[in-house]
Amino acid sequence: MCGIIAVLSRPETRSVPVAADLLAQIEAVVTQWPLTGAALPSDEALVVMGKQMTAVDASLRGDAGLWLLAGNREFVAALGTALEQLQGRISVAEDALESSGALDAAVLEKRAGLLTVLRDAVWSIRMDRLRTAAAVDGLAGAGASRSALAAYLSIQQVFSGLDRLEVRGRDSAGVHVMVWGHGVSPDDARVRAMLGARHDDNLFTSGSVRITRAAWSFVYKAAAEIGELGDNTRVMRQAVVGDDLLRLLVSQQGARVAVLGHTRWASVGIISEPNAHPVNSEELESNADAAYLIAALNGDVDNHADLRARHELRLAQPITTDAKVIPALVSRRLAASTKDGS
């Protein structure tokens, strides 16, 4: 089973939340709980608590929430302690509710639903917000700029999505990162040292880089006939962490990214990095003015061999995936329409 996930970043418009305010909101929920362990707050109080914790979760989402959490060990520790206290009270209340035989079924269901809202908000903060922030810290490293954190958040979201999509079929996977708005020149001495031959790989294997008029293209891939769930993203995470050129670009103020990920169950083309998606639009001896495109495909292009022959596509021979014809042909059409003025 193949799977595709894409994340297009956008500038954050929210202010960074205040740590003390969020901790105070959680503390307010904890202190509203009756001192008797098995006693439940009133339904009205549970509604308010659910809204408060849902608001805390919302505050910690996105770039603004990440900017507060990233590298902030003291706040993360305090947040974890407060959430653990609240989770303990919720668990005791749920056990008491489940063992209660005196409540009407409708009342029981209503209170269970109110507790579920509260429990889900706590779970979301603990398992999504905090776990994501820790993963982004691992990708970005210490002292990362806000632009870098935002970029690595998008990359982490794609990695996380791929981990969930790999239910079955995970012979290969790829993540493509398009970066723009960074203002770094290809002639920069730092770039030349880090770029090396990465832009010369016409098979577009892991670590390849392309520099277009509007953006820079980075791809990370993994392919193996035998492996375990999580192997692919583990390999690609390591590649991202070790990519100093990507780090340089996304660390610049104003840098933006678009991330495309794909997990593949090979049906056309052998299991290999050149065949792993995303693939690009390049042909051998491509026109320098051709549009540069990236594509990932779920499903098959049944007539891909006919399309290759009919349009005389000049593709590197090790690339046999049917998906390659899509960006190549679209790029040609775009180039033709530009010449025609249509």
Secondary structure, DSSP 8 states (H G I E B T S, - for coil): --EEEEEE-----S----HHHHHHHHHHHHHTS-SSTT----HHHHHHHHHHHHHHHHHTSHHHHHHHHTT-HHHHHHHHHHHHHHHHHHHHHHHHHHH--SS-HHHHHHHHHHHHHHHHHHHHIIIIIHHHHHHHHHHH-TT--HHHHHHHHHHHHHHHHHHHHTTS--SEEEEEEEEES----TT-HHHHHHHTTTT--TT--TT-EEE-SS-EEEEEEEE-SS--TTHHHHHHHHHHHT-HHHHHHHTSTT-EEEEEEEEE--SSS-SSTTTSSSEE---TT--TTS---EE--SS--TTHHHHHHHTT----TT---GGGHHHHHHHHHHHHHHHHT-
